[in-house]
């Protein structure tokens, strides 16, 4: 029996696949082709006394530019960038070697895993709940005219849109079977379009990490950062326990979310979009794998 199993989606499922693919490319076309005219002109940094509408227009422009920047970055990749991406894929492949064992371990915890944590992990990164939380954070920043909170809201919303849509496209294209489908670790049916083949990467993890990383970057305190990241582990942990994803789905999703947020954050600071100073102390994230260590390591 071959290690990898690939199939092609049936015609009956093609409409769902087309909708997901069309949605992503429509978003990309809007970001790259429509500069929102009046909003795009709002590049002058607003004063503390500016109206709420002026702040919203300025932040909308910042969000537009950061999303367009993230989507177009692969066009400007050079050798080192492709090597990093290849390393990310290789790291996920190595993690997948333990997928069967880790999945068995996590799913065996279903009967003892606290229901409260399971519910939190499930609802935390659901799109509707995520939208409410994101808009609430940004809205608080606008109403209080707090530049750092506004920027955090912009970062969360922008990164979640790009990472969210692109991971949906990736899951559709890859078509990896979920653990609970009992189809095997390396069972793939590209463009299948059904939930059974919608495992890689983990969407809950991508959204949870984009929000947590966007917020954690605003703090210097290591314990505050650790607490924020700890809360972000609950959604992927819940998905692992319920057999919705393999460990490599979660690992890749976490790394991808961090990459998207960092890409946008660098643009906003390099263009001096927001005035408050960047934090000197950051976490350096790296994929690591060796004979006795596999995962994502954050160095404070």
Secondary structure, 3 states (H helix, E strand, C coil): CCCCEECCCCHHHHHHHHHHHHHHHHHHHHHHHCCCCCHHHCCCCCCCCCCHHHHHHHHHHHHHHHHHHHHHHHHHCCHHHHHHHHHHHHHHHHHHCCHHHHHHHHHCCCCCCCHHHHHHHHHHCCHHHHHHHHHHHHHHHHHHCCHHHHHHHHHHHHHHHHHHHHHHHHHHHHCECCHHHCCCCCEECCCCCCHHHCCCCCHHHHHHHHHHHHHHCCCCCHHHHHHHHHHHHHHHHHHHHCCCCCHHHHHHHHHHHHHHHHHHHHHHHHCCCCCCCCCCCCCEEEEEECCCCEEEEEEC
